[in-house]
Amino acid sequence: MKTAGGAIYLELEVDAEGRVDRALFSGAVQFSPSDLFVRLAEGLRGNRLEDCAAGLRHGLQAASDADLLGFEAGDLEHLVNLAVARRSQAARFGMNREQSNTLIVHSPQGEAAEDILRQATVMLVPYCAKLADCKFRFRDGCSECGKCEVGDAYAMARERGLRVVSITNFEHLQETLAEMRSDEVPAYVGMCCESFYLKRHYAFQEAGIPAVLTDISGATCYELREEDLAYAGRFRAEAHLKLDVVEKVMHFVPTLPQSG
């Protein structure tokens, strides 16, 4: 989860009885005392998942000497709730652990993933998942030729009446999100790499629209250290959508009534 002070991560391992067997907080953030994250993680051990948020609050109350820079106790609690939700999401979405960990649930008001999907009216697709020689590589649109996963995503969106936008650069994303906010779009689905979401989190946050995003794989701009080319819409390598995850996510998006 991205905060004003930096990104914070939480890993939970759960035993067969649904109790936390291991917890690990980490992140590029500043705080004191230096063992605070270790103490908070230790306080989660043994808790049932549904009791983790209460366990964290108890740990924070005990750490009266804690000093957090750029993030708050509420951010940590939100992170715990997001991590706890992963297990139930995996069960409801029919996903294994690896698949469920590719979901990015952007919930400004703490919305549940399923509720976001039920309201979704737009799909955002990254241009970097299109073939390098595709005529639509650097422009909005798709011919659904069947040569890449983007066409499959377009088809899934079309079947449900969703508007689809191929995001061609970072400025285009900002413009699209601003337009969606002006149009009062209630929610959307999309695909992007986790690194992009964390680095450009402010754009998603400023839009204030809940979303369920799926991570992408393959040759991303961050792995190749070509972020500048990607933001400018000139990245040439090909990423890949996780279609198995996209299909499970789209199962929760209802078919919208046709206009006219």
RAJOFEN-V769484 format. One record per residue. RES is the residue in one letter. SS is DSSP state (helix for helix, strand for strand, loop for the rest). OMEGA is omega in degrees with one decimal (999 if undefined). D_LAST is the distance of its C-alpha to the last C-alpha in whole Angstrom. Layout:
# RAJOFEN-V769484
<<RES;SS;OMEGA;D_LAST> <RES;SS;OMEGA;D_LAST>>
This chain:
# RAJOFEN-V769484
<<M;loop;-180.0;41> <K;strand;174.1;41> <T;strand;178.1;43> <A;loop;-179.6;44> <G;loop;-178.9;48> <G;strand;-179.3;47> <A;strand;177.5;45> <I;strand;-178.3;46> <Y;strand;174.2;46> <L;strand;175.8;47> <E;strand;178.4;48> <L;strand;171.4;49> <E;strand;-171.9;50> <V;strand;179.5;50> <D;loop;-175.5;53> <A;loop;-179.5;52> <E;loop;177.9;52> <G;loop;177.3;50> <R;strand;-178.0;52> <V;strand;178.7;52> <D;strand;-179.3;55> <R;strand;176.6;54> <A;strand;-179.9;52> <L;strand;171.1;53> <F;strand;174.6;51> <S;strand;177.7;51> <G;strand;178.7;50> <A;loop;-178.6;51> <V;loop;-179.4;51> <Q;strand;-179.7;55> <F;strand;171.9;56> <S;strand;-1.4;59> <P;loop;-173.1;61> <S;loop;-179.5;61> <D;loop;-176.9;61> <L;helix;-178.2;58> <F;helix;178.3;55> <V;helix;-179.3;58> <R;helix;179.5;59> <L;helix;178.8;55> <A;helix;179.5;55> <E;helix;179.1;58> <G;helix;178.0;57> <L;helix;-177.2;53> <R;loop;178.7;56> <G;loop;179.0;56> <N;loop;166.6;53> <R;strand;-175.7;50> <L;helix;-176.9;47> <E;helix;179.8;46> <D;helix;-174.4;49> <C;helix;-179.2;49> <A;helix;177.6;47> <A;helix;177.8;50> <G;helix;177.8;52> <L;helix;179.7;51> <R;helix;177.8;52> <H;helix;179.6;55> <G;helix;179.4;56> <L;helix;177.3;55> <Q;helix;178.5;57> <A;helix;-179.8;60> <A;loop;-177.0;59> <S;loop;179.8;60> <D;loop;-175.6;62> <A;loop;176.4;58> <D;strand;-177.1;57> <L;strand;-178.6;54> <L;strand;175.8;53> <G;loop;174.4;49> <F;loop;-174.0;48> <E;loop;177.1;48> <A;helix;178.9;49> <G;helix;177.0;45> <D;helix;179.2;44> <L;helix;179.0;46> <E;helix;177.7;45> <H;helix;178.2;42> <L;helix;178.1;43> <V;helix;-179.8;44> <N;helix;177.9;41> <L;helix;-179.4;39> <A;helix;178.8;42> <V;helix;-178.2;43> <A;helix;-178.1;39> <R;helix;-176.7;39> <R;helix;179.6;41> <S;helix;176.2;39> <Q;helix;-179.7;36> <A;helix;-179.3;37> <A;helix;-176.3;38> <R;helix;-179.1;34> <F;helix;-178.3;33> <G;loop;-177.4;35> <M;loop;170.4;37> <N;loop;-175.6;41> <R;helix;-178.7;42> <E;helix;-179.7;42> <Q;helix;-177.1;38> <S;helix;179.5;37> <N;loop;174.5;39> <T;loop;179.0;37> <L;strand;172.5;34> <I;strand;-178.4;34> <V;strand;178.2;32> <H;strand;-173.5;32> <S;loop;-177.4;32> <P;loop;-179.0;33> <Q;loop;179.7;33> <G;loop;-178.4;34> <E;loop;176.8;31> <A;loop;-177.0;31> <A;helix;-177.9;30> <E;helix;179.1;28> <D;helix;177.1;26> <I;helix;-176.9;25> <L;helix;179.7;24> <R;helix;-178.8;22> <Q;helix;-173.5;20> <A;loop;177.7;20> <T;loop;-176.4;16> <V;strand;171.1;18> <M;strand;175.7;21> <L;strand;-176.3;24> <V;strand;179.7;26> <P;strand;-179.5;29> <Y;helix;-175.2;30> <C;helix;177.4;34> <A;helix;176.5;32> <K;loop;178.5;32> <L;loop;-176.8;34> <A;loop;-178.3;37> <D;loop;179.2;36> <C;loop;179.8;32> <K;loop;177.7;31> <F;loop;-174.5;28> <R;loop;-174.6;31> <F;loop;177.1;31> <R;loop;179.9;28> <D;loop;177.9;24> <G;loop;179.6;22> <C;loop;179.5;24> <S;loop;-177.8;24> <E;loop;-177.8;24> <C;loop;178.9;28> <G;loop;-177.2;29> <K;loop;177.4;32> <C;loop;-175.6;32> <E;helix;-178.4;30> <V;helix;178.3;27> <G;helix;177.0;25> <D;helix;178.3;26> <A;helix;177.5;24> <Y;helix;-178.6;21> <A;helix;178.6;21> <M;helix;178.8;21> <A;helix;-178.6;19> <R;helix;179.9;16> <E;helix;-177.8;17> <R;loop;177.3;16> <G;loop;179.3;13> <L;loop;170.1;15> <R;strand;-179.3;15> <V;strand;176.7;19> <V;strand;172.2;21> <S;strand;-179.2;25> <I;strand;-172.6;27> <T;loop;173.6;30> <N;loop;-174.8;32> <F;helix;177.9;33> <E;helix;178.2;32> <H;helix;176.5;29> <L;helix;-179.7;28> <Q;helix;179.5;29> <E;helix;-178.6;27> <T;helix;179.1;24> <L;helix;178.1;25> <A;helix;177.6;26> <E;helix;179.2;22> <M;helix;178.0;21> <R;helix;178.2;23> <S;helix;180.0;22> <D;loop;179.6;18> <E;loop;174.0;20> <V;loop;-174.7;19> <P;loop;-177.3;21> <A;strand;179.2;22> <Y;strand;173.6;22> <V;strand;-179.1;24> <G;strand;178.8;26> <M;strand;173.1;29> <C;loop;179.1;32> <C;loop;-177.4;36> <E;helix;-179.1;38> <S;helix;178.4;40> <F;helix;-178.7;37> <Y;helix;-178.5;36> <L;helix;-176.9;39> <K;helix;-177.9;40> <R;loop;-177.3;37> <H;helix;-177.2;36> <Y;helix;180.0;36> <A;helix;177.4;33> <F;helix;-178.3;31> <Q;helix;-179.2;33> <E;helix;179.6;32> <A;helix;177.2;29> <G;loop;-178.2;29> <I;loop;178.9;26> <P;strand;-177.3;27> <A;strand;168.4;27> <V;strand;-178.1;28> <L;strand;175.4;30> <T;strand;-179.5;32> <D;loop;176.6;35> <I;strand;-177.2;35> <S;strand;178.1;38> <G;strand;-174.1;40> <A;loop;177.4;41> <T;loop;-177.1;40> <C;loop;-179.2;41> <Y;loop;178.5;43> <E;loop;-179.4;45> <L;loop;-179.4;46> <R;loop;179.1;46> <E;loop;-178.2;44> <E;helix;-177.6;42> <D;helix;177.6;42> <L;helix;-178.7;41> <A;helix;-178.7;38> <Y;helix;179.2;37> <A;helix;-179.8;37> <G;loop;-178.9;35> <R;loop;179.3;38> <F;loop;-171.8;39> <R;loop;-177.8;39> <A;loop;-175.3;40> <E;loop;172.6;38> <A;strand;-178.8;37> <H;strand;174.5;35> <L;strand;175.6;32> <K;loop;-172.0;34> <L;helix;179.3;31> <D;helix;178.4;33> <V;helix;179.7;32> <V;helix;-179.6;29> <E;helix;179.8;28> <K;helix;177.9;29> <V;helix;-176.2;28> <M;helix;177.1;24> <H;loop;-178.2;25> <F;loop;178.6;25> <V;loop;-178.4;21> <P;loop;176.0;19> <T;loop;-179.0;15> <L;loop;175.6;12> <P;loop;179.9;9> <Q;loop;178.7;7> <S;loop;177.8;4> <G;loop;999;0>>
